[in-house]
Amino acid sequence: MREITKIIVHCTATPEGREVDVEEIRKWHTEAPRSWSDIGYHFHIKLDGTLQEGRPIERTGAHCAGQNFCSIGISYAGGMTKDMKEAKDTRTEAQKDALLDILHELKEQYPKAKIYGHRDFSVKACPSFDARKEYEFISNC
């Protein structure tokens, strides 16, 4: 089993209110130009809070360059304004609840893991909010 020291939160960088599911993301990741072997994230959260499994946790993800070997990637549908001009925290209450639940669960399974946003490792707005600050109370448990 991989040693998990990071849980990294992402958004799909899609317009507010547009549903995206794990199968659509899998297509984005496995078709050209990426042509990866599978979806890059381990989990995805739909607008209604449904948690979907992506790449198995046992397999290294493809979601955050330089951090994949020791991390679990979680995405949520959204992260952009409806007109796609700006990053925006578009999480629904159901997505926030589901994200909180999976973060607690993963922290129990991987007590050494700290929670980050993709933006903590890249020059991106993703996940369109400060995940490290918002979930610091979980990371420090």
N, CA, C and O atoms as CSV, one atom per row, in Angstrom:
chain,resi,resn,atom,element,x,y,z
A,1,MET,N,N,0.849,-1.197,0.000
A,1,MET,CA,C,0.000,0.000,0.000
A,1,MET,C,C,0.887,1.250,0.000
A,1,MET,O,O,1.952,1.279,0.617
A,2,ARG,N,N,0.423,2.263,-0.699
A,2,ARG,CA,C,1.145,3.530,-0.729
A,2,ARG,C,C,1.050,4.228,0.629
A,2,ARG,O,O,0.058,4.073,1.340
A,3,GLU,N,N,2.075,4.990,0.985
A,3,GLU,CA,C,2.002,5.799,2.192
A,3,GLU,C,C,1.326,7.122,1.833
A,3,GLU,O,O,1.867,7.912,1.060
A,4,ILE,N,N,0.163,7.353,2.387
A,4,ILE,CA,C,-0.624,8.547,2.079
A,4,ILE,C,C,-0.329,9.627,3.123
A,4,ILE,O,O,-0.601,9.450,4.310
A,5,THR,N,N,0.231,10.743,2.661
A,5,THR,CA,C,0.528,11.862,3.559
A,5,THR,C,C,-0.235,13.129,3.181
A,5,THR,O,O,-0.196,14.128,3.900
A,6,LYS,N,N,-0.930,13.076,2.046
A,6,LYS,CA,C,-1.678,14.248,1.582
A,6,LYS,C,C,-3.033,13.823,1.008
A,6,LYS,O,O,-3.157,12.788,0.353
A,7,ILE,N,N,-4.021,14.641,1.269
A,7,ILE,CA,C,-5.330,14.528,0.623
A,7,ILE,C,C,-5.509,15.859,-0.095
A,7,ILE,O,O,-5.523,16.915,0.538
A,8,ILE,N,N,-5.644,15.808,-1.406
A,8,ILE,CA,C,-5.657,17.039,-2.204
A,8,ILE,C,C,-7.034,17.232,-2.839
A,8,ILE,O,O,-7.537,16.366,-3.555
A,9,VAL,N,N,-7.625,18.390,-2.556
A,9,VAL,CA,C,-8.960,18.727,-3.051
A,9,VAL,C,C,-8.839,19.514,-4.354
A,9,VAL,O,O,-8.005,20.410,-4.490
A,10,HIS,N,N,-9.700,19.149,-5.308
A,10,HIS,CA,C,-9.729,19.755,-6.639
A,10,HIS,C,C,-11.157,20.145,-7.005
A,10,HIS,O,O,-12.121,19.712,-6.373
A,11,CYS,N,N,-11.267,20.972,-8.037
A,11,CYS,CA,C,-12.553,21.216,-8.687
A,11,CYS,C,C,-12.402,20.775,-10.145
A,11,CYS,O,O,-11.287,20.575,-10.626
A,12,THR,N,N,-13.511,20.629,-10.831
A,12,THR,CA,C,-13.448,20.226,-12.239
A,12,THR,C,C,-13.265,21.415,-13.173
A,12,THR,O,O,-13.122,21.235,-14.382
A,13,ALA,N,N,-13.268,22.633,-12.623
A,13,ALA,CA,C,-13.130,23.858,-13.424
A,13,ALA,C,C,-14.204,23.924,-14.506
A,13,ALA,O,O,-13.937,24.243,-15.665
A,14,THR,N,N,-15.429,23.611,-14.082
A,14,THR,CA,C,-16.600,23.676,-14.953
A,14,THR,C,C,-17.553,24.733,-14.397
A,14,THR,O,O,-17.435,25.122,-13.235
A,15,PRO,N,N,-18.494,25.199,-15.214
A,15,PRO,CA,C,-19.388,26.281,-14.771
A,15,PRO,C,C,-20.286,25.882,-13.602
A,15,PRO,O,O,-20.721,24.736,-13.484
A,16,GLU,N,N,-20.539,26.845,-12.766
A,16,GLU,CA,C,-21.446,26.659,-11.643
A,16,GLU,C,C,-22.768,26.065,-12.119
A,16,GLU,O,O,-23.372,26.552,-13.075
A,17,GLY,N,N,-23.209,25.007,-11.441
A,17,GLY,CA,C,-24.481,24.375,-11.763
A,17,GLY,C,C,-24.425,23.303,-12.829
A,17,GLY,O,O,-25.420,22.613,-13.050
A,18,ARG,N,N,-23.294,23.139,-13.499
A,18,ARG,CA,C,-23.174,22.094,-14.529
A,18,ARG,C,C,-22.731,20.799,-13.875
A,18,ARG,O,O,-21.674,20.737,-13.246
A,19,GLU,N,N,-23.534,19.780,-14.025
A,19,GLU,CA,C,-23.206,18.471,-13.457
A,19,GLU,C,C,-22.087,17.822,-14.247
A,19,GLU,O,O,-22.051,17.887,-15.476
A,20,VAL,N,N,-21.191,17.207,-13.531
A,20,VAL,CA,C,-20.104,16.425,-14.101
A,20,VAL,C,C,-20.020,15.164,-13.261
A,20,VAL,O,O,-20.065,15.230,-12.032
A,21,ASP,N,N,-19.898,14.019,-13.913
A,21,ASP,CA,C,-19.758,12.788,-13.143
A,21,ASP,C,C,-18.428,12.115,-13.446
A,21,ASP,O,O,-17.674,12.559,-14.312
A,22,VAL,N,N,-18.156,11.055,-12.732
A,22,VAL,CA,C,-16.871,10.378,-12.827
A,22,VAL,C,C,-16.623,9.824,-14.232
A,22,VAL,O,O,-15.478,9.790,-14.683
A,23,GLU,N,N,-17.658,9.398,-14.917
A,23,GLU,CA,C,-17.472,8.854,-16.272
A,23,GLU,C,C,-17.065,9.942,-17.266
A,23,GLU,O,O,-16.244,9.701,-18.151
A,24,GLU,N,N,-17.629,11.124,-17.121
A,24,GLU,CA,C,-17.233,12.219,-18.005
A,24,GLU,C,C,-15.780,12.616,-17.752
A,24,GLU,O,O,-15.018,12.835,-18.694
A,25,ILE,N,N,-15.402,12.707,-16.479
A,25,ILE,CA,C,-14.017,13.049,-16.152
A,25,ILE,C,C,-13.078,11.951,-16.648
A,25,ILE,O,O,-11.997,12.245,-17.160
A,26,ARG,N,N,-13.474,10.713,-16.502
A,26,ARG,CA,C,-12.657,9.590,-16.992
A,26,ARG,C,C,-12.396,9.755,-18.496
A,26,ARG,O,O,-11.282,9.518,-18.964
A,27,LYS,N,N,-13.423,10.162,-19.245
A,27,LYS,CA,C,-13.227,10.397,-20.689
A,27,LYS,C,C,-12.223,11.514,-20.927
A,27,LYS,O,O,-11.342,11.385,-21.778
A,28,TRP,N,N,-12.347,12.618,-20.177
A,28,TRP,CA,C,-11.408,13.735,-20.327
A,28,TRP,C,C,-9.972,13.261,-20.102
A,28,TRP,O,O,-9.050,13.675,-20.805
A,29,HIS,N,N,-9.803,12.393,-19.119
A,29,HIS,CA,C,-8.460,11.976,-18.727
A,29,HIS,C,C,-7.890,10.847,-19.584
A,29,HIS,O,O,-6.673,10.751,-19.739
A,30,THR,N,N,-8.747,9.994,-20.141
A,30,THR,CA,C,-8.232,8.836,-20.887
A,30,THR,C,C,-8.151,9.055,-22.393
A,30,THR,O,O,-7.467,8.307,-23.092
A,31,GLU,N,N,-8.837,10.070,-22.894
A,31,GLU,CA,C,-8.776,10.350,-24.331
A,31,GLU,C,C,-7.673,11.359,-24.617
A,31,GLU,O,O,-7.219,12.061,-23.714
A,32,ALA,N,N,-7.247,11.429,-25.862
A,32,ALA,CA,C,-6.215,12.376,-26.285
A,32,ALA,C,C,-6.705,13.785,-25.972
A,32,ALA,O,O,-7.900,14.041,-26.115
A,33,PRO,N,N,-5.868,14.687,-25.563
A,33,PRO,CA,C,-4.408,14.581,-25.603
A,33,PRO,C,C,-3.785,13.944,-24.360
A,33,PRO,O,O,-2.603,13.600,-24.389
A,34,ARG,N,N,-4.535,13.775,-23.276
A,34,ARG,CA,C,-3.935,13.212,-22.056
A,34,ARG,C,C,-3.606,11.733,-22.219
A,34,ARG,O,O,-2.464,11.324,-22.012
A,35,SER,N,N,-4.595,10.936,-22.587
A,35,SER,CA,C,-4.434,9.491,-22.789
A,35,SER,C,C,-3.887,8.779,-21.553
A,35,SER,O,O,-3.043,7.890,-21.665
A,36,TRP,N,N,-4.376,9.177,-20.365
A,36,TRP,CA,C,-3.971,8.509,-19.134
A,36,TRP,C,C,-4.641,7.147,-19.059
A,36,TRP,O,O,-5.553,6.867,-19.836
A,37,SER,N,N,-4.211,6.302,-18.147
A,37,SER,CA,C,-4.756,4.953,-18.014
A,37,SER,C,C,-6.132,4.933,-17.356
A,37,SER,O,O,-6.868,3.956,-17.490
A,38,ASP,N,N,-6.484,6.003,-16.646
A,38,ASP,CA,C,-7.753,6.053,-15.915
A,38,ASP,C,C,-8.003,7.505,-15.489
A,38,ASP,O,O,-7.192,8.391,-15.759
A,39,ILE,N,N,-9.110,7.723,-14.835
A,39,ILE,CA,C,-9.388,9.029,-14.229
A,39,ILE,C,C,-8.255,9.338,-13.250
A,39,ILE,O,O,-7.724,8.432,-12.609
A,40,GLY,N,N,-7.891,10.590,-13.137
A,40,GLY,CA,C,-6.793,10.975,-12.261
A,40,GLY,C,C,-7.158,11.031,-10.783
A,40,GLY,O,O,-6.291,10.851,-9.928
A,41,TYR,N,N,-8.427,11.279,-10.470
A,41,TYR,CA,C,-8.885,11.431,-9.090
A,41,TYR,C,C,-9.311,10.096,-8.494
A,41,TYR,O,O,-9.704,9.176,-9.210
A,42,HIS,N,N,-9.226,10.010,-7.194
A,42,HIS,CA,C,-9.680,8.805,-6.494
A,42,HIS,C,C,-11.168,8.895,-6.133
A,42,HIS,O,O,-11.854,7.878,-6.030
A,43,PHE,N,N,-11.653,10.123,-5.943
A,43,PHE,CA,C,-13.068,10.347,-5.620
A,43,PHE,C,C,-13.551,11.598,-6.344
A,43,PHE,O,O,-12.773,12.493,-6.672
A,44,HIS,N,N,-14.864,11.629,-6.582
A,44,HIS,CA,C,-15.497,12.802,-7.181
A,44,HIS,C,C,-16.847,13.023,-6.505
A,44,HIS,O,O,-17.550,12.071,-6.165
A,45,ILE,N,N,-17.200,14.305,-6.315
A,45,ILE,CA,C,-18.459,14.656,-5.660
A,45,ILE,C,C,-19.342,15.432,-6.634
A,45,ILE,O,O,-18.983,16.511,-7.105
A,46,LYS,N,N,-20.502,14.853,-6.920
A,46,LYS,CA,C,-21.470,15.483,-7.816
A,46,LYS,C,C,-22.209,16.612,-7.091
A,46,LYS,O,O,-22.083,16.768,-5.877
A,47,LEU,N,N,-22.980,17.393,-7.849
A,47,LEU,CA,C,-23.706,18.537,-7.297
A,47,LEU,C,C,-24.638,18.162,-6.150
A,47,LEU,O,O,-24.806,18.931,-5.204
A,48,ASP,N,N,-25.242,16.983,-6.236
A,48,ASP,CA,C,-26.187,16.561,-5.191
A,48,ASP,C,C,-25.494,15.912,-3.994
A,48,ASP,O,O,-26.156,15.427,-3.076
A,49,GLY,N,N,-24.148,15.906,-4.007
A,49,GLY,CA,C,-23.392,15.327,-2.899
A,49,GLY,C,C,-23.054,13.857,-3.058
A,49,GLY,O,O,-22.418,13.266,-2.185
A,50,THR,N,N,-23.473,13.264,-4.165
A,50,THR,CA,C,-23.142,11.862,-4.397
A,50,THR,C,C,-21.635,11.713,-4.531
A,50,THR,O,O,-21.000,12.394,-5.337
A,51,LEU,N,N,-21.078,10.825,-3.742
A,51,LEU,CA,C,-19.650,10.533,-3.793
A,51,LEU,C,C,-19.427,9.376,-4.752
A,51,LEU,O,O,-20.002,8.301,-4.584
A,52,GLN,N,N,-18.600,9.599,-5.747
A,52,GLN,CA,C,-18.295,8.568,-6.728
A,52,GLN,C,C,-16.835,8.155,-6.590
A,52,GLN,O,O,-15.960,8.989,-6.353
A,53,GLU,N,N,-16.587,6.868,-6.739
A,53,GLU,CA,C,-15.224,6.371,-6.710
A,53,GLU,C,C,-14.616,6.492,-8.092
A,53,GLU,O,O,-15.269,6.212,-9.098
A,54,GLY,N,N,-13.372,6.908,-8.136
A,54,GLY,CA,C,-12.635,7.012,-9.389
A,54,GLY,C,C,-11.552,5.961,-9.419
A,54,GLY,O,O,-11.835,4.767,-9.331
A,55,ARG,N,N,-10.318,6.395,-9.543
A,55,ARG,CA,C,-9.165,5.495,-9.545
A,55,ARG,C,C,-9.062,4.836,-8.164
A,55,ARG,O,O,-9.266,5.502,-7.149
A,56,PRO,N,N,-8.753,3.553,-8.117
A,56,PRO,CA,C,-8.599,2.904,-6.808
A,56,PRO,C,C,-7.486,3.566,-5.989
A,56,PRO,O,O,-6.452,3.946,-6.538
A,57,ILE,N,N,-7.697,3.701,-4.691
A,57,ILE,CA,C,-6.721,4.347,-3.816
A,57,ILE,C,C,-5.365,3.643,-3.878
A,57,ILE,O,O,-4.326,4.285,-3.730
A,58,GLU,N,N,-5.373,2.346,-4.093
A,58,GLU,CA,C,-4.120,1.589,-4.140
A,58,GLU,C,C,-3.228,2.043,-5.293
A,58,GLU,O,O,-2.013,1.845,-5.261
A,59,ARG,N,N,-3.834,2.651,-6.306
A,59,ARG,CA,C,-3.074,3.117,-7.468
A,59,ARG,C,C,-2.740,4.594,-7.323
A,59,ARG,O,O,-3.565,5.392,-6.878
A,60,THR,N,N,-1.535,4.937,-7.699
A,60,THR,CA,C,-1.107,6.333,-7.692
A,60,THR,C,C,-2.023,7.136,-8.610
A,60,THR,O,O,-2.324,6.707,-9.724
A,61,GLY,N,N,-2.460,8.289,-8.144
A,61,GLY,CA,C,-3.339,9.146,-8.926
A,61,GLY,C,C,-2.598,9.910,-10.006
A,61,GLY,O,O,-1.390,9.758,-10.184
A,62,ALA,N,N,-3.347,10.733,-10.721
A,62,ALA,CA,C,-2.803,11.627,-11.746
A,62,ALA,C,C,-3.567,12.939,-11.619
A,62,ALA,O,O,-4.330,13.322,-12.505
A,63,HIS,N,N,-3.343,13.617,-10.498
A,63,HIS,CA,C,-4.135,14.816,-10.208
A,63,HIS,C,C,-3.304,16.007,-9.760
A,63,HIS,O,O,-3.792,17.137,-9.792
A,64,CYS,N,N,-2.051,15.782,-9.340
A,64,CYS,CA,C,-1.240,16.890,-8.830
A,64,CYS,C,C,0.241,16.561,-9.043
A,64,CYS,O,O,0.830,15.786,-8.290
A,65,ALA,N,N,0.820,17.152,-10.061
A,65,ALA,CA,C,2.209,16.859,-10.427
A,65,ALA,C,C,3.144,16.955,-9.225
A,65,ALA,O,O,3.121,17.930,-8.474
A,66,GLY,N,N,3.956,15.932,-9.064
A,66,GLY,CA,C,4.924,15.883,-7.987
A,66,GLY,C,C,4.384,15.405,-6.658
A,66,GLY,O,O,5.157,15.190,-5.724
A,67,GLN,N,N,3.073,15.231,-6.546
A,67,GLN,CA,C,2.444,14.838,-5.284
A,67,GLN,C,C,1.636,13.553,-5.389
A,67,GLN,O,O,1.140,13.056,-4.377
A,68,ASN,N,N,1.497,13.012,-6.574
A,68,ASN,CA,C,0.607,11.876,-6.788
A,68,ASN,C,C,0.990,10.622,-6.005
A,68,ASN,O,O,0.115,9.887,-5.549
A,69,PHE,N,N,2.281,10.373,-5.846
A,69,PHE,CA,C,2.751,9.138,-5.220
A,69,PHE,C,C,2.319,9.005,-3.760
A,69,PHE,O,O,2.220,7.889,-3.249
A,70,CYS,N,N,2.063,10.119,-3.086
A,70,CYS,CA,C,1.757,10.072,-1.648
A,70,CYS,C,C,0.395,10.690,-1.317
A,70,CYS,O,O,0.147,11.055,-0.168
A,71,SER,N,N,-0.481,10.810,-2.306
A,71,SER,CA,C,-1.727,11.542,-2.064
A,71,SER,C,C,-2.954,10.831,-2.602
A,71,SER,O,O,-2.878,9.901,-3.405
A,72,ILE,N,N,-4.084,11.314,-2.121
A,72,ILE,CA,C,-5.401,10.928,-2.619
A,72,ILE,C,C,-6.029,12.194,-3.188
A,72,ILE,O,O,-6.007,13.239,-2.539
A,73,GLY,N,N,-6.587,12.112,-4.390
A,73,GLY,CA,C,-7.216,13.253,-5.038
A,73,GLY,C,C,-8.728,13.157,-5.008
A,73,GLY,O,O,-9.312,12.123,-5.332
A,74,ILE,N,N,-9.354,14.265,-4.610
A,74,ILE,CA,C,-10.820,14.362,-4.562
A,74,ILE,C,C,-11.228,15.587,-5.354
A,74,ILE,O,O,-10.693,16.674,-5.133
A,75,SER,N,N,-12.166,15.429,-6.272
A,75,SER,CA,C,-12.673,16.572,-7.030
A,75,SER,C,C,-14.152,16.798,-6.714
A,75,SER,O,O,-14.863,15.896,-6.271
A,76,TYR,N,N,-14.585,18.029,-6.958
A,76,TYR,CA,C,-16.017,18.329,-6.895
A,76,TYR,C,C,-16.413,19.001,-8.210
A,76,TYR,O,O,-15.606,19.704,-8.817
A,77,ALA,N,N,-17.645,18.785,-8.645
A,77,ALA,CA,C,-18.160,19.395,-9.872
A,77,ALA,C,C,-18.318,20.888,-9.652
A,77,ALA,O,O,-19.013,21.319,-8.731
A,78,GLY,N,N,-17.668,21.681,-10.506
A,78,GLY,CA,C,-17.785,23.132,-10.422
A,78,GLY,C,C,-16.438,23.802,-10.290
A,78,GLY,O,O,-15.409,23.262,-10.696
A,79,GLY,N,N,-16.466,24.999,-9.708
A,79,GLY,CA,C,-15.244,25.750,-9.466
A,79,GLY,C,C,-15.084,26.994,-10.319
A,79,GLY,O,O,-14.111,27.732,-10.164
A,80,MET,N,N,-16.039,27.236,-11.227
A,80,MET,CA,C,-15.973,28.420,-12.088
A,80,MET,C,C,-17.334,29.121,-12.112
A,80,MET,O,O,-18.370,28.500,-11.873
A,81,THR,N,N,-17.311,30.421,-12.404
A,81,THR,CA,C,-18.561,31.153,-12.582
A,81,THR,C,C,-19.297,30.593,-13.797
A,81,THR,O,O,-18.705,29.897,-14.622
A,82,LYS,N,N,-20.569,30.895,-13.903
A,82,LYS,CA,C,-21.362,30.374,-15.033
A,82,LYS,C,C,-20.798,30.789,-16.379
A,82,LYS,O,O,-20.885,30.036,-17.349
A,83,ASP,N,N,-20.215,31.993,-16.448
A,83,ASP,CA,C,-19.651,32.468,-17.714
A,83,ASP,C,C,-18.199,32.016,-17.924
A,83,ASP,O,O,-17.575,32.363,-18.926
A,84,MET,N,N,-17.670,31.244,-16.973
A,84,MET,CA,C,-16.315,30.665,-17.056
A,84,MET,C,C,-15.208,31.729,-17.062
A,84,MET,O,O,-14.102,31.469,-17.535
A,85,LYS,N,N,-15.501,32.912,-16.542
A,85,LYS,CA,C,-14.499,33.972,-16.550
A,85,LYS,C,C,-13.685,34.040,-15.270
A,85,LYS,O,O,-12.591,34.604,-15.262
A,86,GLU,N,N,-14.204,33.471,-14.185
A,86,GLU,CA,C,-13.501,33.549,-12.910
A,86,GLU,C,C,-13.667,32.262,-12.117
A,86,GLU,O,O,-14.674,31.563,-12.225
A,87,ALA,N,N,-12.647,31.972,-11.316
A,87,ALA,CA,C,-12.750,30.873,-10.360
A,87,ALA,C,C,-13.747,31.277,-9.271
A,87,ALA,O,O,-13.803,32.440,-8.872
A,88,LYS,N,N,-14.523,30.317,-8.801
A,88,LYS,CA,C,-15.527,30.593,-7.777
A,88,LYS,C,C,-15.793,29.325,-6.984
A,88,LYS,O,O,-15.872,28.234,-7.548
A,89,ASP,N,N,-15.926,29.472,-5.700
A,89,ASP,CA,C,-16.308,28.341,-4.859
A,89,ASP,C,C,-17.795,28.083,-5.097
A,89,ASP,O,O,-18.652,28.768,-4.539
A,90,THR,N,N,-18.083,27.108,-5.918
A,90,THR,CA,C,-19.462,26.814,-6.316
A,90,THR,C,C,-20.035,25.611,-5.570
A,90,THR,O,O,-21.115,25.135,-5.921
A,91,ARG,N,N,-19.350,25.116,-4.566
A,91,ARG,CA,C,-19.834,23.927,-3.864
A,91,ARG,C,C,-21.246,24.138,-3.322
A,91,ARG,O,O,-21.541,25.149,-2.684
A,92,THR,N,N,-22.092,23.180,-3.585
A,92,THR,CA,C,-23.426,23.174,-2.996
A,92,THR,C,C,-23.292,22.717,-1.548
A,92,THR,O,O,-22.254,22.186,-1.154
A,93,GLU,N,N,-24.338,22.924,-0.761
A,93,GLU,CA,C,-24.307,22.442,0.627
A,93,GLU,C,C,-24.107,20.928,0.657
A,93,GLU,O,O,-23.396,20.406,1.516
A,94,ALA,N,N,-24.736,20.232,-0.279
A,94,ALA,CA,C,-24.580,18.776,-0.344
A,94,ALA,C,C,-23.133,18.389,-0.657
A,94,ALA,O,O,-22.618,17.422,-0.096
A,95,GLN,N,N,-22.481,19.127,-1.539
A,95,GLN,CA,C,-21.074,18.855,-1.845
A,95,GLN,C,C,-20.190,19.140,-0.629
A,95,GLN,O,O,-19.270,18.378,-0.333
A,96,LYS,N,N,-20.472,20.229,0.063
A,96,LYS,CA,C,-19.690,20.552,1.259
A,96,LYS,C,C,-19.821,19.447,2.303
A,96,LYS,O,O,-18.831,19.043,2.914
A,97,ASP,N,N,-21.048,18.961,2.506
A,97,ASP,CA,C,-21.282,17.893,3.475
A,97,ASP,C,C,-20.552,16.612,3.068
A,97,ASP,O,O,-19.908,15.965,3.894
A,98,ALA,N,N,-20.659,16.252,1.785
A,98,ALA,CA,C,-20.009,15.027,1.293
A,98,ALA,C,C,-18.493,15.139,1.393
A,98,ALA,O,O,-17.820,14.173,1.753
A,99,LEU,N,N,-17.954,16.310,1.076
A,99,LEU,CA,C,-16.514,16.507,1.155
A,99,LEU,C,C,-16.044,16.397,2.602
A,99,LEU,O,O,-15.030,15.757,2.880
A,100,LEU,N,N,-16.763,17.007,3.505
A,100,LEU,CA,C,-16.424,16.916,4.922
A,100,LEU,C,C,-16.434,15.463,5.392
A,100,LEU,O,O,-15.533,15.033,6.113
A,101,ASP,N,N,-17.453,14.709,4.985
A,101,ASP,CA,C,-17.559,13.302,5.371
A,101,ASP,C,C,-16.380,12.475,4.861
A,101,ASP,O,O,-15.784,11.712,5.621
A,102,ILE,N,N,-16.039,12.622,3.575
A,102,ILE,CA,C,-14.955,11.804,3.019
A,102,ILE,C,C,-13.615,12.238,3.596
A,102,ILE,O,O,-12.736,11.398,3.785
A,103,LEU,N,N,-13.434,13.516,3.879
A,103,LEU,CA,C,-12.181,13.954,4.490
A,103,LEU,C,C,-12.010,13.361,5.884
A,103,LEU,O,O,-10.917,12.920,6.241
A,104,HIS,N,N,-13.077,13.347,6.671
A,104,HIS,CA,C,-13.021,12.725,8.003
A,104,HIS,C,C,-12.693,11.234,7.882
A,104,HIS,O,O,-11.853,10.710,8.613
A,105,GLU,N,N,-13.361,10.574,6.962
A,105,GLU,CA,C,-13.155,9.138,6.769
A,105,GLU,C,C,-11.711,8.836,6.349
A,105,GLU,O,O,-11.075,7.927,6.883
A,106,LEU,N,N,-11.211,9.605,5.395
A,106,LEU,CA,C,-9.842,9.377,4.928
A,106,LEU,C,C,-8.819,9.712,6.006
A,106,LEU,O,O,-7.794,9.038,6.111
A,107,LYS,N,N,-9.077,10.732,6.800
A,107,LYS,CA,C,-8.158,11.094,7.880
A,107,LYS,C,C,-8.093,9.975,8.914
A,107,LYS,O,O,-7.029,9.713,9.475
A,108,GLU,N,N,-9.215,9.315,9.169
A,108,GLU,CA,C,-9.211,8.169,10.085
A,108,GLU,C,C,-8.361,7.038,9.527
A,108,GLU,O,O,-7.609,6.397,10.263
A,109,GLN,N,N,-8.480,6.793,8.222
A,109,GLN,CA,C,-7.721,5.712,7.582
A,109,GLN,C,C,-6.244,6.047,7.434
A,109,GLN,O,O,-5.389,5.165,7.500
A,110,TYR,N,N,-5.950,7.335,7.233
A,110,TYR,CA,C,-4.583,7.798,6.984
A,110,TYR,C,C,-4.273,8.951,7.944
A,110,TYR,O,O,-4.267,10.111,7.530
A,111,PRO,N,N,-4.018,8.647,9.209
A,111,PRO,CA,C,-3.861,9.696,10.219
A,111,PRO,C,C,-2.708,10.672,9.970
A,111,PRO,O,O,-2.741,11.790,10.483
A,112,LYS,N,N,-1.702,10.284,9.205
A,112,LYS,CA,C,-0.580,11.184,8.905
A,112,LYS,C,C,-0.916,12.199,7.811
A,112,LYS,O,O,-0.186,13.171,7.615
A,113,ALA,N,N,-2.014,11.972,7.107
A,113,ALA,CA,C,-2.357,12.810,5.954
A,113,ALA,C,C,-2.794,14.212,6.373
A,113,ALA,O,O,-3.518,14.390,7.353
A,114,LYS,N,N,-2.339,15.192,5.615
A,114,LYS,CA,C,-2.762,16.583,5.758
A,114,LYS,C,C,-3.603,16.939,4.534
A,114,LYS,O,O,-3.429,16.360,3.462
A,115,ILE,N,N,-4.509,17.889,4.704
A,115,ILE,CA,C,-5.429,18.270,3.624
A,115,ILE,C,C,-4.936,19.550,2.952
A,115,ILE,O,O,-4.564,20.520,3.613
A,116,TYR,N,N,-4.944,19.521,1.624
A,116,TYR,CA,C,-4.489,20.646,0.812
A,116,TYR,C,C,-5.463,20.873,-0.338
A,116,TYR,O,O,-6.303,20.024,-0.636
A,117,GLY,N,N,-5.339,22.014,-0.966
A,117,GLY,CA,C,-5.983,22.274,-2.240
A,117,GLY,C,C,-4.938,22.144,-3.329
A,117,GLY,O,O,-3.745,22.295,-3.066
A,118,HIS,N,N,-5.367,21.869,-4.537
A,118,HIS,CA,C,-4.446,21.770,-5.671
A,118,HIS,C,C,-3.593,23.035,-5.764
A,118,HIS,O,O,-2.414,22.969,-6.111
A,119,ARG,N,N,-4.187,24.174,-5.457
A,119,ARG,CA,C,-3.498,25.459,-5.562
A,119,ARG,C,C,-2.288,25.568,-4.642
A,119,ARG,O,O,-1.433,26.429,-4.851
A,120,ASP,N,N,-2.199,24.711,-3.628
A,120,ASP,CA,C,-1.045,24.717,-2.740
A,120,ASP,C,C,0.204,24.141,-3.408
A,120,ASP,O,O,1.309,24.274,-2.880
A,121,PHE,N,N,0.032,23.505,-4.564
A,121,PHE,CA,C,1.143,22.875,-5.278
A,121,PHE,C,C,1.274,23.347,-6.721
A,121,PHE,O,O,2.131,22.857,-7.457
A,122,SER,N,N,0.441,24.283,-7.128
A,122,SER,CA,C,0.398,24.703,-8.528
A,122,SER,C,C,-0.074,26.152,-8.622
A,122,SER,O,O,-0.718,26.665,-7.707
A,123,VAL,N,N,0.245,26.795,-9.716
A,123,VAL,CA,C,-0.218,28.168,-9.939
A,123,VAL,C,C,-1.605,28.090,-10.584
A,123,VAL,O,O,-1.787,28.422,-11.756
A,124,LYS,N,N,-2.563,27.647,-9.793
A,124,LYS,CA,C,-3.948,27.501,-10.238
A,124,LYS,C,C,-4.854,27.959,-9.106
A,124,LYS,O,O,-4.428,28.019,-7.953
A,125,ALA,N,N,-6.080,28.275,-9.424
A,125,ALA,CA,C,-7.061,28.640,-8.396
A,125,ALA,C,C,-7.694,27.395,-7.767
A,125,ALA,O,O,-8.267,27.474,-6.681
A,126,CYS,N,N,-7.594,26.279,-8.428
A,126,CYS,CA,C,-8.211,25.016,-8.012
A,126,CYS,C,C,-7.876,24.685,-6.556
A,126,CYS,O,O,-6.700,24.666,-6.195
A,127,PRO,N,N,-8.851,24.431,-5.735
A,127,PRO,CA,C,-10.255,24.134,-5.973
A,127,PRO,C,C,-11.200,25.336,-5.834
A,127,PRO,O,O,-12.395,25.168,-5.589
A,128,SER,N,N,-10.661,26.533,-5.992
A,128,SER,CA,C,-11.446,27.777,-5.917
A,128,SER,C,C,-11.846,28.165,-4.498
A,128,SER,O,O,-12.763,28.964,-4.304
A,129,PHE,N,N,-11.163,27.605,-3.515
A,129,PHE,CA,C,-11.270,28.021,-2.116
A,129,PHE,C,C,-10.016,27.503,-1.408
A,129,PHE,O,O,-9.294,26.667,-1.953
A,130,ASP,N,N,-9.763,27.990,-0.216
A,130,ASP,CA,C,-8.572,27.603,0.526
A,130,ASP,C,C,-8.860,26.355,1.358
A,130,ASP,O,O,-9.252,26.448,2.522
A,131,ALA,N,N,-8.661,25.190,0.746
A,131,ALA,CA,C,-8.964,23.917,1.408
A,131,ALA,C,C,-8.076,23.695,2.632
A,131,ALA,O,O,-8.535,23.190,3.656
A,132,ARG,N,N,-6.819,24.072,2.520
A,132,ARG,CA,C,-5.906,23.863,3.649
A,132,ARG,C,C,-6.405,24.606,4.888
A,132,ARG,O,O,-6.408,24.053,5.988
A,133,LYS,N,N,-6.824,25.850,4.711
A,133,LYS,CA,C,-7.325,26.644,5.840
A,133,LYS,C,C,-8.684,26.131,6.321
A,133,LYS,O,O,-8.904,25.981,7.523
A,134,GLU,N,N,-9.591,25.864,5.381
A,134,GLU,CA,C,-10.947,25.432,5.758
A,134,GLU,C,C,-10.943,24.114,6.526
A,134,GLU,O,O,-11.749,23.923,7.437
A,135,TYR,N,N,-10.052,23.217,6.168
A,135,TYR,CA,C,-10.040,21.884,6.773
A,135,TYR,C,C,-8.849,21.673,7.706
A,135,TYR,O,O,-8.493,20.536,8.016
A,136,GLU,N,N,-8.244,22.754,8.144
A,136,GLU,CA,C,-7.113,22.680,9.063
A,136,GLU,C,C,-7.483,21.912,10.334
A,136,GLU,O,O,-6.654,21.191,10.889
A,137,PHE,N,N,-8.707,22.064,10.785
A,137,PHE,CA,C,-9.144,21.399,12.018
A,137,PHE,C,C,-9.148,19.875,11.857
A,137,PHE,O,O,-9.031,19.157,12.850
A,138,ILE,N,N,-9.278,19.374,10.636
A,138,ILE,CA,C,-9.202,17.937,10.389
A,138,ILE,C,C,-7.733,17.521,10.271
A,138,ILE,O,O,-7.313,16.520,10.852
A,139,SER,N,N,-6.973,18.290,9.524
A,139,SER,CA,C,-5.549,17.980,9.313
A,139,SER,C,C,-4.792,17.869,10.627
A,139,SER,O,O,-3.894,17.039,10.766
A,140,ASN,N,N,-5.155,18.706,11.586
A,140,ASN,CA,C,-4.410,18.756,12.846
A,140,ASN,C,C,-4.888,17.750,13.884
A,140,ASN,O,O,-4.395,17.750,15.012
A,141,CYS,N,N,-5.823,16.907,13.528
A,141,CYS,CA,C,-6.310,15.891,14.483
A,141,CYS,C,C,-5.287,14.785,14.650
A,141,CYS,O,O,-5.515,13.844,15.410
